[in-house]
Amino acid sequence: MGFKFPAALRNFYSVMNGLDKPGINIYGNSEADKTYKSVFHSFNDDLEVIKERINFIFESFDLQQEDLEIKHISRIFPVYQHRFMLIDEPGCPILSIYGNDVIYWSDNISKLLATEIFSDIYNPWDFESNPKNSRSIKFWLD
């Protein structure tokens, strides 16, 4: 990928590297057919999908890879559907990015996993993310 994975991402892949079965997308209430695809990306198996997701976001923002370093913009890495880890931000927060629509999603990958996978958490406030943390994220949330 051209960079060293932060510890949180390395830990994620050492414990869970994708899923054996694809997830299902039923498109809410629409009449569209169901689709099955990888939900949690597997590294290296889903490398092309990972690159395609990053390129889709770059195209949506009219960005080039070299722009990131020049403009001091954090690199992004998809970990779950359209949830992207900010590689160069302290704590590696997670943004939900689709096209050029961006929202702060989670303070870190642990909170992302806890809230996305486990719906019956005993103390859900332990896993809530603080949107105030988004104020310091350059470019993606400007």
Secondary structure, 3 states (H helix, E strand, C coil): CCCCCCHHHHHHHHHCCCCCCCEEECCCCCCCCCEEECCECCCCCCHHHHHHHHHHHHHHHCCCHHHHHHCCCCCEEEEECCEEEECCCCCCCEEEEECCEEEEEECCHHHHHHHHHCCCCCCHHHHCCCHHHHHHCCCCCC
